[in-house]
Structures are given as structure tokens and as C-alpha cells.
């Protein structure tokens, strides 16, 4: 048999994380066993490779070509710093890097470039005329895509460039626990890449002097918090903890053993009973392969984590520990839970060998993918999990089926009542629930929620079932006293028909409550009767305190994000010297664990009621949140949660809060506890809306003018662009600041003009002009300035942009209590100032036109006002390619001879920058048929199948509340 000619591989390794280097070392080891030459290009420590592989065919070249994610500590990613560093390392010197790498690849006569997962290496390979393959479970375009929401639109080009670099790969060898990677068109899936064991469990324990029956925890936690001291009491009695990566001078208690820095970690993991650490590919793969349960703490803003975590939990190998309990040493309940698991991963662990053979075959010119296509390919407008990952202008390209399937699998979905019935293992009817107060109004989602409560109750009686249940289901089932009364409230999301972000400028807005809603179940319990989760019970015991009021919260739907499904706190933590803590301290409290920051929307309502109404909460409060209002779609998911929670708390505690006041309290939660600078429009619509009517509200600050009947010949739909919207994002906040800057400038101009007029007209002939200027000098809301006055007096004097520093020097403060000017930034002023002035006029005209005689002219005029609003958003910098695409599709249907007379207008909604588009059409079946075609056309361009919002439902105050009790059942 002819001997195989040695190949030359250039293997680029990202500098982020130990796990990338260790898995590459395993692949490299197998390639060298096949007789090939490997050049590893990395910023990682050389010993990771050389201690594992001693071969003259291994060459290490130390180069930094990417930066990964910058962490401020072991658990926190600094998103802005990560992007800034990537620009410094890989964007600014890009041309030089590409030239150097291409020449180097030619000099070593590389057969194949392999990347894990350095983007620029793929482009360098193309420049050198060498094929390239990625081996990874994630790509940096996906990881960084969330970061640009903070950095703003100017950073989008970073994502597109990374995706374009990846597109030069022939295919991606995809490791288990992968996240969506739409820049790659061809995929080969492989088993786990895991380092092999060198010694047995017995050999490791004998070396350490640990008996076989002694319980061992391995603490595998890089970058331990500064000043943190491990204590003996952290472990259950009789346990030993092996500590990896401890600093030289770190003193450890007697039941902790410091391991040398150069140990071979897989052997020590396999010799342990469970592991405590962070989620990363290397740690998780070794936990699964050796069936050692991992007690993990979440890191925020690292988008790989939810996918790897899901794999870990799927194979019953993971237990989450709350960050607060990790740092305070409340480990015992989590350790006991971990050793009760039965890890069941039984798939392959020979990924290193499989990958090596695929790379060899590819370098030899063999086709290892199933696709008929090959070479460099790209996607346009790839949208996945709400992030726009790539945009290539000029053409639409089919999206691969695996990408579409992945998106469908990962899309958030809340079962309707009918679906719940089908999926349920229980077949009870709502007759098993006694409704003591209120009415479910035959709303299918409310009936479905009540059935979900019965399913949760049933979990408390299921023992030793082989069926797996979600963590949130088990936590909710254990939280309630099912024999006692439970209060249920419901609050819908809203479709912004007209008005949008003009709410904080005092505009008239027209809002429709949608069919999708959030349900909250709440129960009061005396502290002595409150059912505590194990870790909460342990925490109270550690504090040496008796029964104290607690606030446990469970939120469903967390599995597709990186937020924890549960939250709990002692209500006393909201008090300081007997008084409610400040909102600023509350913001800091919720921010200390980013994975639980979502709880500010729920638990923050309790603090606001304590602060604003002086309510004292002496009982424990258990809260379950299940929302069908999808997050980040611009349909007020956060407002629905706040309104439903306050409604439930008010009902359970006998508080009589008027609808308007309830909405204003919810706005305080979002502005002051969450820290999002929203107006009150969303909360008002969710609280005060009525089914099939538009809530007409003048946001000065929240005056309901009435409910406008939607004419029977008109229908509104919402179509989700798939691009995540956030009122906490950089673009929204910057536009709000620019709006308030514009108001301050106009007030200043009006004041100076009034003084000039006063000096020139002492005879009183221009009193009307004086009154106008004086009113504008004192204007509270930009919407109170008419368009003609703006054009006559201010438009030519108002700058389009102003720096934060220049504004502060000339005007002091912008008089907005919820945003802060950054002196280093430049802010758009012209467009954000124009928008509410003209927007308010458009909304007034829209409201008047709704009552006009039905005609196509009426519909066309309404649609034109919507289009004008949409393009005004874009002018402010609050548009997106996805929402523009949807509006374009509506216009194509409107102007088509075949489909004319069905759809008449569309606009981006809410805070913009993605989210949902509102569509206006004639209420006929043909319109519905055309609406149904839009998501399919959009998917063909972007890979994302939009959700269509159709229908309406009552607001929270119209719904009221339910007081329920589960009827006892004979067994």
C-alpha cells in the first residue's frame, strides 16, 4: 500500500477561552498520528499543545488575530470593550494581516487552513488560494451580534465583515452544542471532541490520598473573583474540594486541596463526583463524556452559553447555581442536587479522530459534504434569534434548509389553549378549577394558562417519573400551596398603530391591544407556611434567621435565552432602616447577576408599590409569569409583564388602583428600577386598552382621550421582522437624548426671540406673537409645537447634529430625568426633533380620517400617513433593514395590479430599530391571503419566518382578575 504523502495544515485558534485550545490540541494530536505536519497559530499558552503532543511535526506560531470576548471578571463580559478590542486587533490592521498571513500560508505550502474560529484566517486562506474549513460550535458573528445593540448601528459593519470572512470556508465542521452559524452554507456534524483520559479514577485518588468512598467536588473555575475566600462551611460534611487554578499565595481550608497548575484536568474531573464551574465547551464536553454533573453559574452576553447549557441539561448533567449563592458559599443544596442526577450522555466522544479524518480528506481534495455546491457563498439579511448577522446588498440568495430548520426549532413559542390540550399528558378540563371571582372571558390563552396551572399541580404528585420536566415547571410546582387561593391577572401586548416613540414628547398615540398576553399567577403566604426552594431554605438557615417574607418568581420561556428561569429574594432586602431602598440601589441589586436582571420587571413592582403608595408587605409573595407576548418584537412584552404583575399584586392585597395610575406605576418600574427610558404609552395600552378599539392617548403625561372604534372595513396586522428591538438599546436612548436636546434649544431660541420682540414692540401691537413665543419658551412637550411654527421659526436654526460636550457647555442639561448625555458622543438633533412635531400632526389626521366615509381614498390617505411615519423613523436612525423589507413587500402588493385594493400602508412600530411592522388593509379575505404571503417572501430573503399578530383582546383593567382554587380530586 502506497504511503500517504504528508499534508501541511495551518490551524488558527481563537485566543478566547481555554476550551478552544484544548479541543484543537486533541484534533492536532490525531492529525499528527495520521502523519501530517501542523502549524498552530494562536495566542494561547504553548504548553497546552506541547504537553499533550511531543512531535517534530508540531509548530507553534504565536500571533493574535482575534480577541474573543473581553471579561471584566470571571463572569462578566464587557460588550463595548470586546468590540473596541476586536476593531483594534483585526479591523484597523486588516490589510496588513491579510497580506502577512497569505504570504506565510504560501511559504509553508499549506494544504488546508483550519479555523477555530478566527474569522480573518478564512479570508487570508482565500487570498492565498488555499481551501479553508472551520471547526467550531459557534461563530463570532453570532456572539458579537448582541453586542452591537449596545454599541449602536455604526458597529454593524463588524458583524457583516466577520460573516463575510467565514463565508470563504468550504464548510463548517459543527461540534455538538452548536449555535446558529448562518455564514456557513455547508455543515458536517461530528461527535464531541474530548481529551482522552491518561489515568484511572483510582490512580488519581490514590495519588491525592482520597478514599474511593469520599465525595469529591472539583472546583474548575478560571479567573476567580478578587478577594474571594473559600471557607470550610461551603461543602457538605465529609466532602473534599479539588481547586484548579488557585493563585500561589491563596490559603485554603482543610477540606480544600490546591491542585498544581500543570495538572491534566480530564483525569481529575473523571475522578470527582461533581464539578463546580462555568459553562464552556471544554468543561461541558468533559462533564458529559465522563458523566460528572456540572454545577454551573451563568455568564451574561456570551451567546454560545444557552446552546451548550441546553445540551448539558438534556443529558441530565447540569445544575445551575445562582451567582449570589456561589459567592456567599451556599453550595450544599446544589451539590446534593447534582449527585442525585443520572447523567445519560451516550453519544460519541471520538470527535478529535473524526475531525482529523475529515480534514485530511478535504486537504486531499475529497468531497466530504452532502451539498452539491462548493466554495465561497454568502447569505443576505440573515436573521437568527433576533440578530441581523449579515447583509450583502444587491441580491437575494436562497437560505439553506438547515438554517431555516434551526430557526424554527429555536423560535420562542407559547402554546395556545388547543395546543396545550394536545401536548398535555393530563386531560382535565377547567372544571377542576373553582373560579371564586372574575371570568376567563372565553379567552383561549387564559384557558390554556389555567390548564397549565393544573399541570403544575399534577407534578407535585408525580414521583419517580421517567419523563423529564423543565426546571421552571418543577420550580413553579414546588412554589405554590395548591390548596390555597391563587390570583390570576392578564395583560396584553400592544400594536403601535400610530404615535410610536413620540410618546415621551407628548404626542397623541393610537394603540391596539393585541391577542397575545402575559398571565401572572400570584399567591400570598404567611412566612411560616411559605414553601421554600432548597437553596432559599439553606440561605435563611445560614443567616440564622427564622421565617421571613420571601419573593420567589418563576418565568417560563427562558430556555432560548441566557436568563435564569427563577429568582428569589427576601423582601427585607428592599428595606433599609425600615424604609424602601432607593431606585438606584434597586437597579444595582438586580444588575449584580445579569442572568436574573429580568426579575426587575417583576420584583421591581413590589418596590414601586412600597415607595409610591407606602404599601407594607408582611407576607411572602409567590409569582409565576407565563407570557405569550414575544420579547424584543416591539409589541410591549415588558409592559405586559409589569401591568399583569401590578394587577395581580393589587388584587391579592386589596389595593384599589385606577387604570391610569396603575400604568404610571408600571412606567416607574421600567424607568427607575429596570433603567429603560420608555414613555408611558405601552403601559397605558396594556392596562387601559379595549378589544377591537384603538386607545387614543395624549402622552402629557397619560391622558386617555377615549377609545376609537376600528371601522368594520379596516383591519390592522403586525408582522415581526425577527430583529430584536430594545428600548434600552443605544440607538433608542441616543434619539431620545437628541429629542430633548432639540426641545431645550427651541425653548432657548423662543426665550431670546421673545425678549427681542418685547424690546421692539412696546406698543402692544404684537401681543399674539409674544404669547406664542412665551408659550414655546416654556413648552413641556415638543408635540405642542405646530409644524408651521417649527418651519417658520426654528428649522433653519436647529443643527442636525451636536456633540454632547458642546451641548452641555451651551445649555447645561437636556432636562430628561431618565437619560444621561455622553460628552464624547455626537447626537442627531434635527430628525429626532422633527419627528414628534410632524408625528403628532400625522396621528391627529389619522384619527380624524378613521371616521371618514369608507373608501379606497380614505384607506390610501391612512396608509400614506403610516408610510410617512415609517420613513421618519429611518431618518432618526431607528429603522432596520428587516422592517424596511416588510414595508417594501406591502408596497409591492399595494401597487400590484393583481392584488390592489387589499393592503394600503405599513410602518415600523414602538421604539423602532427592528421589532414589528404594523400593516393597514381592507377587512376582506383577499387581504388576509396577501398578508399570509408576506412571511414566506420575507423568509426567502432572510431565513426568518415572521410571526403575524392578528386580532385583539381586552386590556388588563377590562379583564379584571381571577381568584381561583383547585378543586380536590378523589384518587
N, C-alpha and C positions, 0 to 999 in steps of 0.2 A: 504494500500500500504506500502510495506516494506521500511523503511528509508534507504537512500543511505549511505553506510559506508564512512566516511571522508577519503579523499586521502591526501597524502603529496607530494607537488610539490617543487622542488628546481629550482628556476628561476634565471638564471645567466644573468646579464645585463652589456653590454659593458660600459666602463667608458667614451666613446666618445659621447658628444652631449646630450643636454637636452631632445631632442625628443625621444630618446630611453627609457629614464626613464619614461617620461610621458605616452608613449603608453603602457609600461609594467604595469604602475600603473592602467590603465584602464582595462587591461586583468586581473590583480590580483584582482581588485575590483569585477569583475564578477565571478571569481573563488571562492572568499570568500562568495559571495551571494549564490553560489551553496553549501556552507557548508564545504569547504575544507581548509586545512592548507597550508600556503605558506611561504617558506623561500626564501627571495630575497637576492641574492649575488651580491653586487655592490660596486663600488667606488663612485657612485653618492650621492648627498646630501640626507640624510634620510628624510628630511621634504617633499620632493617630494611625498613620499609614505604615510607618516603618516598624512599629512594634508588632503589628499584625502580619506584615509582609517583609521578608528579607529576600530580596531578589535584585540582581543587576539589571533586570528589565523594568524596574520601577524608577521613575524620575519625578522629583517634586519641584515644581516651579512656583515660587511664592509671588502671587500677583493679586491685587484687589481690583475686581471688576464689577462687583455689586456690593451692596451694604446690608441687604435684608431689611429687618425692622430694628430700629433703634429703641432700646428699652431704657427707661429711667430707673427701673429696678427690676427685680426678678419677675414681676407680674404685670408690669405696665409698659405698654408700647407708646412711644411719643410719635404720633402720626405725622405731624408737621416736620419734626426733626428727621424722620425717616425719608420723607420726600426730598427735603433740602439736601440731605447727605447723598441720596441717590443722584440728584442733579449734579452735585459736586464731583462724585466719583465716576459716573457713567454717561452723563449728558454733556457737560461742558467739554471734557476732553474726548468726546466720542470719535471724532475723525482720527485723532492720534491713536486711540486704542484700536480702532478697526485696521488702520494701516500696520501697526505693530503686530497685532495678532495674525493678520493674514500672512505677513511675511514669515512669522515664526512657524505657522502651520505648514507653509511651503518648505521651510528649512528642515523640518523633521520628517517631511514627506508623509504627512498624516493620511491614514486610510479612512478615518471616520472621526468626526467631532461628536463627543457626548457631553450633554449639559445637564447638570442638576443644581439649579435650574437657572443658570446665568443667561439672561436674555441676549446680551450683546455678542456672546460666543456664537450664537446661531447665525447672526448677520456676518460675523467675521468668517465663518465657515463658507458661506455663500460667496463672499468676496474672494476667498482663496480657491474656490472651485472644489470644495470638499463637502461631501454629504454630512448631514447633521441629524442627530436624534436626541430627544430629551428623555430623561428617566426621572420621574418625579410623581408626587401625589398632589402637587399644586403648582400654580404658575404665579409669577409676581404681578401680572396684570390684574388678576383677581384679588390678590392680597391688598394691593395698593388702591384698588378701585374705591374702597370705602374711605380711604384717607383723603381723596380729592374732594369729598363732601365737606371736609373741614378746610382744606386749602383753597377751594374755590375753582371756578371754571378754568382759570389760567393754567391749572395743573393737569387738565385732561390730556394734553398732548403727551405727557409722560406715559400714561396708560396706553395710548394708541401706539406710541413708538415701541414699547415693550411687546405688545401683541404682534406688531409687525415683525419684530426681531424673531419671535417664536415661530411665526408663520413660515420661516425659511427651513424649518425642520421637516424631514420627510414624514415623521410621525412621532408620537409620544408613547413611551413605554410607561403605562399607568399603574402605579402601585396602589394596593388596597387602601381604603380610607381617603380616596381622591375627592377633590372638589371640582366643580366645572372648570374646564380649560378650553374655551371655545376658539382660541387662536390656532389650535391643532385640528386638522381635518381627519387624520387617521390615528387610530388608537390600537395598541396591543396591551391587553391586561395580563398581569403576571402575579404570582404569589407574593407573600410577604418576603421582603429582604431582611433577613435576621442574621446576626453574627452567630456562629456556631459556638457550642459550649466546649471548653477545654478541660474542665474538671467536673466531677460529680458533686451533688449536694453534700454527700457525706464527707468528701475530701475537703470541701470549703469549711464546713462546720468543725471538722477535726482541727484544721489549721487555726481557727479562731477560738477553739476551746468551748464550743457551744454544743450542748447535748442535742440529740435528734428530736427530743420531745419539747424543747424550749421554743416558744413562739418568737419569731424574729420579724421585725419591720425594717425594711431598708429605706433610708431617707435619701432619695436621689433627686436633689433639689439644687440646681446650679444658681448662683447669684443670690445667696441668702440675704434677707433684709439686714441692713446695717444695725448693729446694736441689739440684735435679737439674741436672746439667751435661751437655750434649750434647758428644760427642767425635768427632773425625775418624774414628777407627777403627771407629765404629759402621756406616759404609757400606762396601760393596764398592768396590774401586779403580775410579776413574773416574766414580763416581756423584755426583750433586748432590741435595741435600735442600732443598726449599722448606718453610719453617717458618711456619705460620699461628698467629697469636695469641701470639707471643712478647712478653714484657714489654719495656718500653722499654730498661731497662739490661742486658738479657741479652746476653752476649757469645757469639758463635757461631764455630765453627771455619771454616776457609776453604772447606770443601766444603758448608757450610750457608748458605742465603740467607734472611734475615728478610724476610717479606712485610709490607707495610703493613696496618694493622688494617682499613682500609676497602676492601680488595680484593673483587672479585666472585668468590667462591670457585669456582663451577662452571667458569669459564674456565680456572682454574689446575689444577683436578682433571683436566679433559679434556686439558690439555697435558702431563700427567705419565704415567709408565709404571706406577706403582702408588702406593698410598696407605697410610699408617700412621695408625690412629686407633681410636676406639671405635665400637661399633655403635649407631647411632641411625637413625631413619627417613630424615632428610635425607641423611646421609652414605651410607647404603646405596643409596638411590634414585639418587643421582648416580653412585655407582660402577657400578651396573647399567646406567644409561642411557648412560654414556659408555664402558662396558666397560673400566674401570680397576680391576684387582684390589685388594681391600682387605685389608691385614694388620691384624687386629683383636685387641684384648685384651678379655677379658670383664669385665663389671661384675656384681657379685652383687646379688641381691634386686631386680632390675628385670625383672619378669616378661614384659615385651614382648620382651626380647632373644632368647630361644630361637626365637621365630617369625620374627623378622626375619633372624636368623642362618641359619635353615634355608632361607629364600628366597635369601639370598646364596650359600650353598654349593650349592644346587640348580642355580644358573646358573653354577657354576664360577668364582665371582668373589671367593672368600674364603679367607684363610689365617689360622689362629689362631696368635698368638704368646703364649707363656707369660709371665705377668706378671714373673717373675724375669728372663727374658731381655730383656724390654723395658727394664727398669730398669737392667740391667747392660750394655746395649748389644750383646747378642749378636743382631744384626739380620740379618746377612748370609745365613744359611741360609733364613730366612723370605722375604727379598727374592728370592733365587734361585728359591725355590718359586713365589712369586707371579707372576713374569714367565714362568714355564713354563705358567701356566694359559691357557685359551682361553675367556674369558667369552662366554656364549651367550644373554644375555637379548635376546629379540626381540619381546617384547610391547609394548603401547602405552606411550608416555611423555607422552601429552597429557591426563593426568588433571585438570590445572587447568582446561582448557577444558571437559572432560566434566562435572566437578563444577559449574562455573558454570552450565551449561545446565540441569542437574538442579535446582539451587537456584532458578533463575529460574522454571522450570516449576512447581515446588512453590509458590513465592510467588504465582503466578498462579492457583493452585487446581487445577492438573492433577495427575492421579494417576500417579506415576512408579514405583510398586511393583507387584509382581505379586500381593500379598496382597489378599484380599477385605476383610480387616479394616483398620481405620484408627484413629488416635487413641491415647490412652494405655493401655498394657497392662502387665501385670506377670507375673512368674514366682513360683512358690513353691519354696523349698528348692533353688534352682539350685545344682548341684554340678558343678564342672568342674575337672579336673586336681587334685582333692583339696581344693579350697577351697569352702566353703559361702558363696556370694556373696550370697544374698538369701533372706529368709524373710518371707512375708506370711501371717499367721495366719488361719485360718478357712476357707480353701478351697483345693482343688487345681485347677490350670489346666493344660490341655494344653501340652506343651513343643513349640516349633516344630521342624520336621524338620531345618532346617539346624543347629540346636544339637546335636541328637542325633547327626547325622552327624559334626559336628566332634568331639564327644566320642569317637565310635567311632574316628575317624581318629587321635586323639591318645592313646588309651589304650595304656599300655605292654603289649606283647605279646611273649612269648617263644615261638618256635615249638616244638612238640613234635617228637619224632623223625620222626613221619609227615609233619608239615608241612614239616619241614626237607627231607625227601626230595623232596617235590613242588616246593618252591621252589628247590632246589639246581640249579645249572647243571651240577653234576657228579653222576654216577650210581654212584659207588663204594660198596661195602659196607665194613663194618668189618673185613672180612678183610684190607684193606690196612693195618691196624694190628696190629702184633705186641704182644700183651699179655704182658709179661715177668713181671708179678706182679699178683695180685688178680683180681677178677671184676666185670664190669659188672652182675651180678645180674639181667640182662634188664630193667633199668630203662630205660624209653623215653627219659627225659631224658638219661641218661648215654650211651646210644647216639647220641642226637642231638648231644650235646656232642662225642663222638669224631668224628662226621661233620663237625662244624663245624671241628675241627682239620684234617681233611683238606682242606676247602675253603680254609682259610687257607694251607695248604701249597701248594695249587694256584696261589694268587695270585702266589707267588714266581716261577712260570714263565710267567705271562701277561705279554706285552709289547704295548704299543700297542693295548690293547683299547679299543673304543668304549664298553664297559659301565662305568658308574660304580660305584665301590665305596665303602663307608663309610670314614671316616677311621680308626675303630677297627680295622676289618678290615685295612686296609693297614698300620697301625702294628703290629698283632699279628703279621702275616705276616712283617714285617721284623725282629721282635724275637727269634724263636727260631732256633736252629741245628737244622734239621729232621732232620739225620742223627743227632742225639744223643738220648739218653733224655729223656722228659718224665714228670713225676709228675702224676697227676690225683687230686684229692680232691673229696668231695661232702659237703655238709651241708644238711639240710632246714630249712625254716622250722618253726614250731610253732603249733598251735592251743591257746590257753589255755582248757581246758575248765572248770577251777575253780582259784581261787587268785589270779590276776591280780596286781595291784600289791602284794599282801600279801607278796611275796617278800622285800622289804627289811625287813619287820617279822617275819621268821622263820616265816611261815605254811607249812603244808602246801600243796603245789600239785599239780595233776594236769594234765599236758601231753601232747598227742599230736603226734608229728612228722608233718608234712603231706607230700603227694606232691611239692609244689613245692620245689625245692632250688637251692642255689648250687654251681656247679662252679668249681674253681680248677686251672689248669694251671701248673706251675712247672718251671723249668729252671735248674740251676746251670751256670755257665760260668767258666772262668778268665778274668780280665780281658783277657788278650791275645786271647782268642777271642770275647769278647762282641761281638755285633752292636749297634752304636750307632745311634740315630736321629741325623739330621744336626745338629740343634741341640745334642744332648748331646755329639757329637763336637767341635763348634765350641767348646762351653763348656770342655771339657777342654783343647783347644788354647790357648784364651785364658788359662787358668790356668797354662799352661806345665808341666803335669804329664803323666807317662806314663800308661800304662794303670792304672786304679784301679777297684776293685769298684763297680758301679753297681746301682741298683734301678729298672728300668723296669716300669711297671704299665699295663695296658690294661683298661678296664672297659667292657663293652658296655652298651647301653641308655641312653646319655647324651643321645641326640638330642632327647628330650622334656623335658629339664631344662636347667638352666644350669650343669651341671658339665662340666668338660673330660673328654674320653674317655681321656686319657693323663696319666701322671705319671712323673717320673723324678727321681732324686737320686743323689748319690754316697753310698755307705754311710758314708764318713768323716764326713759331716755329722751322724751320730748319735753321734759321739765328741768328747770334749773332754778334752785332756790324757790321752788313752789310755783314758778311762772313758766309759761311756754318759752322754749328757746327761740332765738331769732331765726328768721327765714334763711339768713346767710349760714348759720350753723347747721341748719337742716340740710341745705344744699351740700355742704361739706360732708355731712354724715352719710348721705346717700351716695356721694361720689367716691367714698373710700373703698367701695367694692363695685367696680364698674359693671360686673355681671348682675348686680342687684339694683343698679341705679333706676331701672324701670319702676321699682316699688315706690319711687317718689310720687308717681301719678296716683297711686292708690293710698299709701300710708300718709302722703302729704295732705290728703283731705282731712285727716284727723287733726293734724297740727293747725291747719287753717281754721277749722271749726273751734279749736281751743283758743286760738289767737283772736279771731274776729268776733266770735259770739260768746266767748267765755265759757264754753262747754267743758265740763269736767267728766272725764271718762274713768269710771271706777271699776268697770267690768272688763274682762277680756273680750276681744272682738276678732272673730274668725271670718276671713273674707275669701271667697272663691270668685275668680274672674275668668269668664269664657267669652271671648269676643269674636264675632263674625265680621267685624269691620277690619279689613286687612290693613296692616301697618304700612306707612310710607307711600300710600296711594293718593294722598291729598283729599281724603274724604273724612278727615277728623277722627281718626281712631283714638287719639289721645283724649280728645274732648268727650267722646262717648264713654271712655273708661272713667274719667273724672266725674261726669254727670251721673252715670249709673251708680258709682260708689257713694257720692254725696247723697243721692236719693235714697239709697239703701240705709246708710248710716242715719239719715234724718228719720226715716220710717221706723227703724229699730229703736231709736232713742226718743221718739215722740216729739221731734222738732218740726215746727211749722215754718218752713222757709218758702217764701214766694218764688215763683219760677225765675224771675229776673235776678233776684238776689242769689239764688242758687247758682245761676250761670256766672255771676260776677265772682262768687267764692271759688268756683272751679277755675276761672281765669287766674285768680291769685295763686292757686296751686301751680299752674303751668308757668306763670311769670316768675314767681318768687321762690318756689320750692324746687321745681324742675329746672328753671332758668331758661325757658324758651320764650322769646319775645313776641308772643302771638297777641292778636286782638281778641275781642270777646265774641266775634261772630260765630265761631264754631260751637262754643258752649251754649250760646243762646239758641242756635238752631237745634241742637241736640235736646235741650231742655224744653223749649217753648214751641217747637215745630208741630204741625198738624199734618195728618196723612193727606196726600194729593193736593197740598197747598204750598205756596211759597211764603216763607216767613219774611215779611218786609220789616227791616230793622234799620233805624238810623243809629249808627255807632257813635253816639255822642253822650255818654259812652255806650248806652244799650237801651234805646227807646224803641219798643215794638210799636210799629205803626199799624199793624194788622196782619191778616193772612190773606194772600191773594190767591183766588181760585185759579187753578190751571185750566184754561179753556178746554172743552172736551175734544177739540180738533187738534190740540197740541200735545206733544209728548217730549219728555226730556230723558236722555240716557247718559250714563257715564261710561267711558271706556278707559281702562287702565293702561298707561304707556309702559308699565313694567319698570320705569326708572324711579328709584326711591326719592321721595320728597321728604324734606325735613325743615321745619320752621327754625330748628336750631342750627341749620347749615350756614356756612359763611356767606353765601350769596344773599339769602333772605335777610340776614342781620345787616349786611352792608347796605342793601337797598333801603331798609328801614332807617338806618342812620342817615343816608343821603336824603330821604324824605324829610326827616326832622331838621336836617341842616337847611334844606330849602325853605321850610316854614320859618326858621329863625331868620334867614336872610330876607325873606319877603316882609316879615314883621319889622325888621330894621329899616328896610327901604321905605316902607309905608310911614314909619315914625318920622324919619328925616324929611320925607316929602310933605307930611302934614305940617311940620314946623316951617318949611319953606312957604307953603300955601298960607299958613297963618300969618306970616310976616308980610306977605304980598297983598293979602285981602282982608284988611281991617274993616272994610265997609260991609262985610257980611254977605256979599253977593254970591259967594261960592260955598255956602254952608253945607249943601248936599255933598259936594266933593270932599269937604273936610270930614264929614261924618263917615264917608266911605273909607277914607284913609285911616281915620282913627279906629274904625272897626277892624280894618285889615292889620293895623299895628298891634291890635290886641287879639288877633284871631287864634282860637284854640285848635281849630281843625282846618286843614288845607281844603277839604271838600266844601267849605263855606265860601271859598273864593270862586267866583264865576269865571268861566273860560274867557269871556270877553275882557274882564278886568285883568286877568293874567296876561292876555295878549297885549293889552293897551299899556300896562304899567310895569310889568316885571320880566317878561320872557327874554328881552334883549339884554337885561342887566344881570341875569342869573347865569353863573358859569355852568358848563356841562360837567366839569369835574373840579374837585378841590381837595387838597391834601388835608389830612387830619390835623397836622400841625398848624397849617395856615388858618384853618377854620377856628381852632381854639384861640390862636393869637388875636383874631379879629372879632370873634363873637363869644368867646368864653365857653359856654355849654350849649349843647343842642336841645336841652330840656326834654330828654326822653329818659324816664327812670329805669328802663329795662335793657338799654344797650350802652356800650362804652366805646368811645372813639379811640381808635388806634392811631397815634400821631404819625406812625411810619407808613400808613396806607393812604392811597388816593381813593376818594369816593365819588361815584356818579351822583350828581345832584339834579341836573336838568330833567332827565327822563323820570326818575322817581318822584320829582315834584309835579311834573305834568300829569302823571298817571291818575292820582286821586282827584285832581281838579276836573279833568275831562271824563274820568271814570264815573264820578258821581252824576254828571250830566247824562252819560250813557245809561246808567241804571234808572234814572228818573224817566228817561224816554222809553226805555224797555218796559217799565211798569205801566206807563200810560198806554203803550201800544198793545199790551195784553188785553185791554178792554175794548180795543177797536173791533170793527166788524170783521168776521173771519174772511180771509182772502189770501191768495198767494203773495200779494203785495205786502200784506201785514207780516207774513212769515219771512219774506225776504228782508224786510226792514229790521225785524228782530234778529235775523241771522247776521246782517251786516254789523249791527251793534256788537254782537258777540265776536265777530272777526276783528273788529277794531280793538276790542279789549285784549284779544289774544296777542296781537302784534304790539300792543303797548307793553305787555309783559316782556316780550322779547327785547324791546328797546331798553327796558330796565335791567336786562341781564338775568331774567327769571324764566327764560324759556328753556327748551331742551329739544334735541333732535327727534326724540321719540314723540313728544306731543306735537311738534310741527308735522311729523309724518302722519299722525292721525288726523289732524286738521286738513292736511292735503288730501287724504283719502276721502274725507267728507266732501271736500270741494269737487273732487273728481266725479263723485256720484251726483252732486247737485247740478253740475254743468254738463252732465252726460245727457244726450238726447233720449237714451233708452230709459234712464232712471229719474229724470227730472220730476219735480213735484213731490219728492219724498223727504229729503233732508235739506235743511236750509241754513244751518250755521253751526259753529263749533268754537270752543275756546278752552284754553288751559284754565285750571281752577285753583282755588285756595292760595297757598304760598308759592306755587309755581315750582320751577326747577325740576320738572318731572311730574309724577303723580297722574292725575286723571284729567281727561278732556270731557267737557260737557257738550252734548250734541242736541240740537233742536231739530225736530222733524214733525211731519204731519202724522196724526194718530190713526194710521191705516196699516193694514197688514204688509203692504209693499215696503213701507218704511222699516218695519221690523226685519224683513228679509234682507234689506240693504245693510242694516246695522249688523246682522249676523255675518255678512261677508267681510266686513272691515277687519275683525280679528284675524281671519285667515290670510288676508293680504298683508297685514302687519307682520304676522308670523313668518311669512315667506321672505320678508326683508330682514327681520331681526332675530328670528329664532324664538321669540317670545309670543305666546298666545294670550292676548289680553282677556281679563275678566270684564264682563259687561254688567254695569249696575243698572237695573231696571226695576221700577216700582218704588213705592213709598210706604212709610209706616209712621205711627204716631210718635211724637216726642215723649220724653221721659215723664213730663208732668201730665200729659193726656193719658199715658199708660197707667200712671199711679204706681202701686206696688202690690205684690202678693205676700200674704202671710200664710205659710204652709206648714203642714205637719205630715210626716209619713205615717200612713195607717199601719198598724201592726198586722202581720200576716201569720196565719196559722201554718205550722210546718208539718 
